[in-house]
Amino acid sequence: MVLSDPRAISGLVAAHIYSEPSSNMFTVGITGTNGKTTTTLMLESILRAAGRRTVAAGNIGLSLVETVMHPEPWDVLAVEV
């Protein structure tokens, strides 16, 4: 198989190889110019108030390394990158 842009299909191939892991996840994307950090922290707070074990990570809160290396899994990650 010859592709002019292998990167264009690499995500689809990886998803297939790893049995579509995102099909078991609920994902929210926060985009825009202003308010991403505030929205991420609000989402973390709402989920925590709902009883979910969650953390804000990335540019705010814990680093991504600390988050993924934590000994207990999180219910929800609010990640800002």
Secondary structure, DSSP 8 states (H G I E B T S, - for coil): ---S-THHHHHHHHHHHTT-GGGG-------SSS-HHHHHHHHHHHHHHTT--EEEEESSSB-HHHHHT-SS--SEEEEE-
